[in-house]
Amino acid sequence: MSLFTRAVVAVTHNPVTRRLITGTPPGRALASRFVAGDDLDAAIRVARNLADRGLSVSLDLLGEEVRDRPMAEAALAAYQASLDRIQQEGLPANISVKLTQLGLVFDPGFTRDALDVLAERAGERGTTVTIDMEDSRYTQATVDLYASTQARHGNLGVCLQAYLKRTPQDLERLLPLGGHIRLCKGAYLEPPELAFQGRAEVRAAFLRLLEVLMRDERVRPAIATHDDVLIRRTLELAKERTGPFEFQMLYGVREPLQGRLAAAGHDLRIYLPFGSEWYPYLTRRLAERPANLVFFVRALLPGGDSRGIVPRP
């Protein structure tokens, strides 16, 4: 991750910046580019619009680092409701969950039980559960919980981050379990001893993992990238593949490209976040596209507006 990106992250972590973004109309306009809305009804409306364009969806209730049981129980209930609505609406959708939102910080046993509940409910509703990968403090626990739960239920997936130096070993461990594996670059600040830092290094790591993932027919690869180089290589590898795979992209990011891939007949799933706890997610999007922060600052000036706030091209 570049020094400039790290500086943007530092700025967005400042309490003054947080208040400006979360408490002003330009800040809400910025968030609406990447977040479907504050509640499930809003997310379902957006998911329906995406489905009408031939896109599938992964619903993600925003929130992480939950530290008390009532909040974890509320997140579990919200995800159960999401699964119910997916079935009721007939949507081509699944859910993505963060384990720290389901109690991993304070009670891994509750997290394990919650995953069992969600996997069973998803199976009854004809869909799947993807486990998001969070920062490196939780990588081992996430891989372990995914492996054990997938072995019991068989309808889960997990996200692996290419920039982590441990990921090749994690991928080798998880491939025999089947399911789907989402491969992304990684969006958390990690030290050099744990993660590749430069853009070229991260892309090279992604390409190495992509070769392994796309050549393994035991899993359904989910290639989560907006990088043209990585997309082209995925399409080349797909010519030699017999099993299914899909692209995954973020809501509000490179929408013309999303349309082109879908029009060409490729499976494309949109990662669709919703909920009131959107600020940590937004800071990661700003780190990827610092120009949005510039547009936001301009919108705060007298006579400014939020029309210049755009997703990453």
C-alpha positions as a Markdown table, in Angstrom:
| # | Residue | x | y | z |
|---|---|---|---|---|
| 1 | Met | 0.0 | 0.0 | 0.0 |
| 2 | Ser | 1.5 | 3.3 | -1.1 |
| 3 | Leu | 2.5 | 6.1 | 1.3 |
| 4 | Phe | -0.2 | 8.3 | -0.3 |
| 5 | Thr | -2.9 | 5.7 | 0.4 |
| 6 | Arg | -1.7 | 5.3 | 4.0 |
| 7 | Ala | -2.0 | 9.1 | 4.3 |
| 8 | Val | -5.5 | 9.0 | 3.1 |
| 9 | Val | -6.4 | 6.3 | 5.6 |
| 10 | Ala | -4.8 | 8.4 | 8.4 |
| 11 | Val | -6.9 | 11.4 | 7.4 |
| 12 | Thr | -10.2 | 9.4 | 7.3 |
| 13 | His | -9.4 | 7.9 | 10.8 |
| 14 | Asn | -9.2 | 11.4 | 12.2 |
| 15 | Pro | -12.3 | 12.1 | 14.4 |
| 16 | Val | -12.9 | 15.5 | 12.7 |
| 17 | Thr | -12.9 | 13.9 | 9.3 |
| 18 | Arg | -15.3 | 11.2 | 10.5 |
| 19 | Arg | -17.7 | 13.8 | 11.8 |
| 20 | Leu | -17.6 | 15.8 | 8.6 |
| 21 | Ile | -18.3 | 12.7 | 6.4 |
| 22 | Thr | -20.9 | 11.1 | 8.5 |
| 23 | Gly | -22.7 | 14.3 | 9.5 |
| 24 | Thr | -23.0 | 16.3 | 6.3 |
| 25 | Pro | -25.0 | 15.9 | 3.1 |
| 26 | Pro | -21.9 | 15.7 | 0.9 |
| 27 | Gly | -20.7 | 12.9 | 3.2 |
| 28 | Arg | -23.9 | 11.0 | 2.8 |
| 29 | Ala | -23.8 | 11.5 | -1.0 |
| 30 | Leu | -20.3 | 10.0 | -1.0 |
| 31 | Ala | -21.4 | 7.0 | 1.0 |
| 32 | Ser | -24.4 | 6.4 | -1.3 |
| 33 | Arg | -22.1 | 5.8 | -4.2 |
| 34 | Phe | -20.9 | 2.6 | -2.5 |
| 35 | Val | -23.6 | 1.6 | 0.0 |
| 36 | Ala | -27.1 | 0.5 | -0.9 |
| 37 | Gly | -28.8 | 2.1 | 2.0 |
| 38 | Asp | -29.3 | 2.0 | 5.8 |
| 39 | Asp | -31.6 | -1.0 | 5.9 |
| 40 | Leu | -32.5 | -4.3 | 4.3 |
| 41 | Asp | -35.4 | -2.9 | 2.4 |
| 42 | Ala | -33.1 | -0.5 | 0.6 |
| 43 | Ala | -30.6 | -3.2 | -0.1 |
| 44 | Ile | -33.3 | -5.4 | -1.6 |
| 45 | Arg | -34.5 | -2.6 | -3.9 |
| 46 | Val | -31.0 | -2.2 | -5.2 |
| 47 | Ala | -30.5 | -5.9 | -5.5 |
| 48 | Arg | -33.6 | -6.2 | -7.6 |
| 49 | Asn | -32.4 | -3.4 | -10.0 |
| 50 | Leu | -29.0 | -5.2 | -10.3 |
| 51 | Ala | -30.8 | -8.5 | -11.0 |
| 52 | Asp | -32.8 | -6.9 | -13.7 |
| 53 | Arg | -29.5 | -6.0 | -15.4 |
| 54 | Gly | -28.4 | -9.7 | -15.2 |
| 55 | Leu | -26.2 | -9.3 | -12.1 |
| 56 | Ser | -26.2 | -11.4 | -9.0 |
| 57 | Val | -25.5 | -10.0 | -5.5 |
| 58 | Ser | -23.8 | -10.7 | -2.3 |
| 59 | Leu | -25.6 | -8.8 | 0.6 |
| 60 | Asp | -23.3 | -7.5 | 3.2 |
| 61 | Leu | -24.6 | -6.0 | 6.5 |
| 62 | Leu | -22.0 | -3.5 | 7.4 |
| 63 | Gly | -20.4 | -3.8 | 10.8 |
| 64 | Glu | -17.3 | -5.3 | 12.4 |
| 65 | Glu | -15.4 | -5.6 | 15.7 |
| 66 | Val | -18.6 | -6.3 | 17.6 |
| 67 | Arg | -17.8 | -6.6 | 21.3 |
| 68 | Asp | -21.0 | -7.6 | 23.0 |
| 69 | Arg | -23.4 | -10.5 | 22.6 |
| 70 | Pro | -26.6 | -8.5 | 21.9 |
| 71 | Met | -25.0 | -6.8 | 18.9 |
| 72 | Ala | -23.7 | -10.1 | 17.6 |
| 73 | Glu | -27.2 | -11.7 | 18.1 |
| 74 | Ala | -28.8 | -8.7 | 16.2 |
| 75 | Ala | -26.3 | -9.2 | 13.3 |
| 76 | Leu | -27.2 | -12.9 | 13.2 |
| 77 | Ala | -30.9 | -12.1 | 13.1 |
| 78 | Ala | -30.4 | -9.6 | 10.4 |
| 79 | Tyr | -28.5 | -12.1 | 8.2 |
| 80 | Gln | -31.3 | -14.7 | 8.7 |
| 81 | Ala | -33.8 | -12.1 | 7.6 |
| 82 | Ser | -31.6 | -11.3 | 4.6 |
| 83 | Leu | -31.6 | -15.0 | 3.6 |
| 84 | Asp | -35.4 | -15.1 | 4.0 |
| 85 | Arg | -35.8 | -12.1 | 1.8 |
| 86 | Ile | -33.5 | -13.5 | -0.9 |
| 87 | Gln | -35.8 | -16.5 | -1.2 |
| 88 | Gln | -39.0 | -14.5 | -1.0 |
| 89 | Glu | -37.9 | -12.1 | -3.7 |
| 90 | Gly | -36.4 | -14.8 | -5.9 |
| 91 | Leu | -33.1 | -12.9 | -6.1 |
| 92 | Pro | -29.9 | -14.4 | -7.5 |
| 93 | Ala | -28.1 | -13.6 | -4.2 |
| 94 | Asn | -26.2 | -14.8 | -1.2 |
| 95 | Ile | -24.8 | -13.2 | 1.9 |
| 96 | Ser | -21.3 | -12.1 | 3.0 |
| 97 | Val | -20.5 | -12.1 | 6.7 |
| 98 | Lys | -17.7 | -10.8 | 8.8 |
| 99 | Leu | -16.8 | -13.0 | 11.7 |
| 100 | Thr | -16.0 | -10.2 | 14.1 |
| 101 | Gln | -19.6 | -9.0 | 13.6 |
| 102 | Leu | -20.7 | -12.4 | 14.8 |
| 103 | Gly | -18.8 | -12.4 | 18.0 |
| 104 | Leu | -15.3 | -13.6 | 17.1 |
| 105 | Val | -13.7 | -11.0 | 19.2 |
| 106 | Phe | -15.3 | -12.1 | 22.5 |
| 107 | Asp | -16.8 | -15.6 | 21.9 |
| 108 | Pro | -15.6 | -17.8 | 19.1 |
| 109 | Gly | -18.0 | -20.5 | 20.2 |
| 110 | Phe | -20.9 | -18.2 | 19.5 |
| 111 | Thr | -19.4 | -17.4 | 16.1 |
| 112 | Arg | -19.1 | -21.1 | 15.3 |
| 113 | Asp | -22.7 | -21.7 | 16.2 |
| 114 | Ala | -23.9 | -18.6 | 14.3 |
| 115 | Leu | -22.1 | -19.9 | 11.1 |
| 116 | Asp | -23.9 | -23.2 | 11.5 |
| 117 | Val | -27.2 | -21.4 | 11.8 |
| 118 | Leu | -26.6 | -19.3 | 8.7 |
| 119 | Ala | -25.2 | -22.2 | 6.6 |
| 120 | Glu | -28.3 | -24.3 | 7.5 |
| 121 | Arg | -30.7 | -21.4 | 6.7 |
| 122 | Ala | -28.9 | -20.7 | 3.5 |
| 123 | Gly | -29.1 | -24.3 | 2.4 |
| 124 | Glu | -32.9 | -24.3 | 3.1 |
| 125 | Arg | -33.2 | -21.1 | 1.0 |
| 126 | Gly | -31.1 | -22.5 | -1.8 |
| 127 | Thr | -28.2 | -20.2 | -1.5 |
| 128 | Thr | -24.7 | -19.8 | 0.1 |
| 129 | Val | -22.7 | -17.9 | 2.7 |
| 130 | Thr | -19.4 | -16.2 | 2.0 |
| 131 | Ile | -17.1 | -15.4 | 4.9 |
| 132 | Asp | -15.3 | -12.1 | 4.4 |
| 133 | Met | -11.6 | -11.9 | 5.3 |
| 134 | Glu | -10.8 | -9.1 | 7.8 |
| 135 | Asp | -7.4 | -7.9 | 9.0 |
| 136 | Ser | -4.5 | -10.2 | 9.8 |
| 137 | Arg | -5.4 | -10.5 | 13.5 |
| 138 | Tyr | -8.3 | -12.7 | 12.5 |
| 139 | Thr | -6.9 | -14.6 | 9.5 |
| 140 | Gln | -6.1 | -17.8 | 11.2 |
| 141 | Ala | -9.4 | -18.0 | 13.1 |
| 142 | Thr | -11.3 | -17.2 | 9.9 |
| 143 | Val | -9.6 | -19.9 | 7.9 |
| 144 | Asp | -10.1 | -22.4 | 10.7 |
| 145 | Leu | -13.8 | -21.6 | 11.2 |
| 146 | Tyr | -14.4 | -21.7 | 7.5 |
| 147 | Ala | -12.7 | -25.1 | 7.1 |
| 148 | Ser | -14.7 | -26.7 | 9.9 |
| 149 | Thr | -18.0 | -25.2 | 9.0 |
| 150 | Gln | -17.6 | -25.9 | 5.2 |
| 151 | Ala | -16.8 | -29.5 | 6.1 |
| 152 | Arg | -20.1 | -29.8 | 8.0 |
| 153 | His | -22.4 | -28.0 | 5.5 |
| 154 | Gly | -20.7 | -27.7 | 2.1 |
| 155 | Asn | -22.4 | -24.5 | 1.0 |
| 156 | Leu | -19.9 | -21.8 | 2.1 |
| 157 | Gly | -17.2 | -19.7 | 0.6 |
| 158 | Val | -14.4 | -17.6 | 1.9 |
| 159 | Cys | -12.4 | -14.6 | 0.8 |
| 160 | Leu | -8.6 | -14.8 | 0.5 |
| 161 | Gln | -6.4 | -11.7 | 0.2 |
| 162 | Ala | -3.7 | -11.9 | -2.3 |
| 163 | Tyr | -1.4 | -9.4 | -0.6 |
| 164 | Leu | -1.0 | -11.6 | 2.5 |
| 165 | Lys | 2.2 | -13.7 | 2.3 |
| 166 | Arg | 0.5 | -16.6 | 4.0 |
| 167 | Thr | -2.3 | -16.9 | 1.4 |
| 168 | Pro | -0.7 | -19.5 | -0.9 |
| 169 | Gln | -0.7 | -22.0 | 2.0 |
| 170 | Asp | -4.3 | -21.1 | 3.0 |
| 171 | Leu | -5.4 | -21.6 | -0.6 |
| 172 | Glu | -3.7 | -25.0 | -0.7 |
| 173 | Arg | -5.4 | -26.0 | 2.5 |
| 174 | Leu | -8.9 | -24.9 | 1.4 |
| 175 | Leu | -9.1 | -26.1 | -2.2 |
| 176 | Pro | -10.0 | -29.7 | -1.3 |
| 177 | Leu | -13.0 | -28.5 | 0.7 |
| 178 | Gly | -14.9 | -27.2 | -2.4 |
| 179 | Gly | -17.2 | -24.3 | -2.0 |
| 180 | His | -16.4 | -21.0 | -3.6 |
| 181 | Ile | -13.2 | -18.9 | -3.0 |
| 182 | Arg | -13.3 | -15.2 | -3.5 |
| 183 | Leu | -9.8 | -13.9 | -4.4 |
| 184 | Cys | -9.2 | -10.2 | -3.8 |
| 185 | Lys | -6.1 | -8.0 | -3.5 |
| 186 | Gly | -6.7 | -6.9 | 0.1 |
| 187 | Ala | -7.8 | -3.6 | 1.6 |
| 188 | Tyr | -6.4 | -3.4 | 5.2 |
| 189 | Leu | -3.2 | -1.7 | 6.3 |
| 190 | Glu | -0.8 | -4.6 | 7.1 |
| 191 | Pro | 3.0 | -4.5 | 7.9 |
| 192 | Pro | 5.6 | -5.5 | 5.3 |
| 193 | Glu | 6.4 | -8.7 | 7.2 |
| 194 | Leu | 2.9 | -9.9 | 6.6 |
| 195 | Ala | 1.8 | -8.4 | 3.3 |
| 196 | Phe | 3.2 | -7.2 | 0.0 |
| 197 | Gln | 3.1 | -3.4 | -0.1 |
| 198 | Gly | 3.7 | -2.3 | -3.7 |
| 199 | Arg | 1.0 | -2.3 | -6.4 |
| 200 | Ala | 3.2 | -4.5 | -8.7 |
| 201 | Glu | 4.0 | -6.9 | -5.9 |
| 202 | Val | 0.3 | -7.3 | -5.0 |
| 203 | Arg | -0.7 | -7.8 | -8.6 |
| 204 | Ala | 2.0 | -10.4 | -9.1 |
| 205 | Ala | 0.8 | -12.3 | -6.0 |
| 206 | Phe | -2.7 | -12.2 | -7.2 |
| 207 | Leu | -1.7 | -13.6 | -10.6 |
| 208 | Arg | 0.1 | -16.5 | -9.0 |
| 209 | Leu | -2.9 | -17.4 | -6.9 |
| 210 | Leu | -5.2 | -16.9 | -9.8 |
| 211 | Glu | -3.3 | -19.5 | -11.8 |
| 212 | Val | -3.8 | -22.0 | -9.0 |
| 213 | Leu | -7.4 | -21.2 | -8.3 |
| 214 | Met | -8.7 | -21.1 | -11.9 |
| 215 | Arg | -7.0 | -24.5 | -12.7 |
| 216 | Asp | -8.7 | -26.3 | -9.8 |
| 217 | Glu | -12.1 | -27.7 | -10.7 |
| 218 | Arg | -13.0 | -28.6 | -7.1 |
| 219 | Val | -14.0 | -25.0 | -6.3 |
| 220 | Arg | -15.9 | -22.2 | -7.8 |
| 221 | Pro | -13.5 | -19.3 | -8.2 |
| 222 | Ala | -14.9 | -15.8 | -7.5 |
| 223 | Ile | -12.4 | -13.3 | -8.9 |
| 224 | Ala | -12.9 | -10.1 | -7.1 |
| 225 | Thr | -11.1 | -7.4 | -9.0 |
| 226 | His | -11.5 | -4.2 | -11.1 |
| 227 | Asp | -8.0 | -4.5 | -12.5 |
| 228 | Asp | -8.0 | -4.8 | -16.3 |
| 229 | Val | -4.8 | -6.9 | -16.3 |
| 230 | Leu | -6.2 | -9.4 | -13.8 |
| 231 | Ile | -9.6 | -9.6 | -15.7 |
| 232 | Arg | -7.8 | -10.3 | -19.0 |
| 233 | Arg | -5.8 | -13.1 | -17.4 |
| 234 | Thr | -8.9 | -14.6 | -15.8 |
| 235 | Leu | -10.6 | -14.7 | -19.2 |
| 236 | Glu | -7.6 | -16.4 | -20.7 |
| 237 | Leu | -7.5 | -19.0 | -18.0 |
| 238 | Ala | -11.3 | -19.5 | -18.3 |
| 239 | Lys | -10.8 | -20.9 | -21.8 |
| 240 | Glu | -9.1 | -23.9 | -20.3 |
| 241 | Arg | -11.7 | -24.3 | -17.5 |
| 242 | Thr | -14.7 | -26.7 | -17.6 |
| 243 | Gly | -16.3 | -25.7 | -14.3 |
| 244 | Pro | -18.1 | -22.4 | -13.4 |
| 245 | Phe | -16.4 | -19.3 | -12.1 |
| 246 | Glu | -17.6 | -15.7 | -11.5 |
| 247 | Phe | -16.3 | -12.2 | -11.4 |
| 248 | Gln | -17.1 | -10.1 | -8.3 |
| 249 | Met | -17.1 | -6.3 | -8.1 |
| 250 | Leu | -18.0 | -3.7 | -5.6 |
| 251 | Tyr | -21.3 | -1.8 | -5.8 |
| 252 | Gly | -20.6 | 1.6 | -7.4 |
| 253 | Val | -17.2 | 0.8 | -8.9 |
| 254 | Arg | -16.6 | 0.6 | -12.6 |
| 255 | Glu | -20.2 | 0.1 | -13.6 |
| 256 | Pro | -19.6 | 0.4 | -17.3 |
| 257 | Leu | -17.1 | -2.5 | -17.0 |
| 258 | Gln | -19.7 | -4.5 | -15.0 |
| 259 | Gly | -22.2 | -4.0 | -17.8 |
| 260 | Arg | -19.7 | -5.1 | -20.5 |
| 261 | Leu | -18.8 | -8.3 | -18.6 |
| 262 | Ala | -22.4 | -9.2 | -18.0 |
| 263 | Ala | -23.4 | -8.5 | -21.6 |
| 264 | Ala | -20.6 | -10.8 | -22.8 |
| 265 | Gly | -22.3 | -13.6 | -20.8 |
| 266 | His | -19.9 | -13.8 | -17.8 |
| 267 | Asp | -21.3 | -14.4 | -14.3 |
| 268 | Leu | -20.8 | -11.3 | -12.3 |
| 269 | Arg | -21.7 | -10.8 | -8.6 |
| 270 | Ile | -21.9 | -7.4 | -7.0 |
| 271 | Tyr | -20.8 | -7.0 | -3.4 |
| 272 | Leu | -23.7 | -5.0 | -2.0 |
| 273 | Pro | -23.1 | -3.4 | 1.4 |
| 274 | Phe | -25.9 | -1.9 | 3.5 |
| 275 | Gly | -26.5 | -0.7 | 7.0 |
| 276 | Ser | -25.8 | 2.2 | 9.2 |
| 277 | Glu | -22.2 | 1.2 | 10.1 |
| 278 | Trp | -20.8 | 2.3 | 6.8 |
| 279 | Tyr | -17.9 | 4.5 | 7.7 |
| 280 | Pro | -15.1 | 1.9 | 8.1 |
| 281 | Tyr | -16.1 | 0.4 | 4.7 |
| 282 | Leu | -16.2 | 3.9 | 3.1 |
| 283 | Thr | -12.7 | 4.7 | 4.4 |
| 284 | Arg | -11.3 | 1.6 | 2.5 |
| 285 | Arg | -13.0 | 2.8 | -0.7 |
| 286 | Leu | -11.5 | 6.3 | -0.2 |
| 287 | Ala | -8.1 | 4.7 | 0.2 |
| 288 | Glu | -8.5 | 3.0 | -3.1 |
| 289 | Arg | -9.8 | 6.2 | -4.8 |
| 290 | Pro | -8.5 | 9.3 | -3.0 |
| 291 | Ala | -10.0 | 11.6 | -5.6 |
| 292 | Asn | -13.3 | 11.0 | -3.9 |
| 293 | Leu | -12.0 | 12.6 | -0.7 |
| 294 | Val | -10.9 | 15.6 | -2.8 |
| 295 | Phe | -14.4 | 15.9 | -4.3 |
| 296 | Phe | -15.9 | 15.7 | -0.8 |
| 297 | Val | -13.7 | 18.5 | 0.5 |
| 298 | Arg | -14.7 | 20.7 | -2.5 |
| 299 | Ala | -18.4 | 19.9 | -1.8 |
| 300 | Leu | -18.0 | 21.3 | 1.7 |
| 301 | Leu | -16.8 | 24.7 | 0.4 |
| 302 | Pro | -19.3 | 27.5 | -0.1 |
| 303 | Gly | -21.3 | 27.0 | -3.3 |
| 304 | Gly | -20.0 | 23.4 | -3.6 |
| 305 | Asp | -22.1 | 20.3 | -4.3 |
| 306 | Ser | -21.6 | 16.6 | -4.4 |
| 307 | Arg | -22.0 | 16.0 | -8.1 |
| 308 | Gly | -18.3 | 15.5 | -8.6 |
| 309 | Ile | -18.1 | 12.6 | -6.2 |
| 310 | Val | -17.6 | 9.6 | -8.4 |
| 311 | Pro | -16.6 | 5.9 | -8.0 |
| 312 | Arg | -13.3 | 4.6 | -9.1 |
| 313 | Pro | -13.1 | 4.5 | -12.9 |
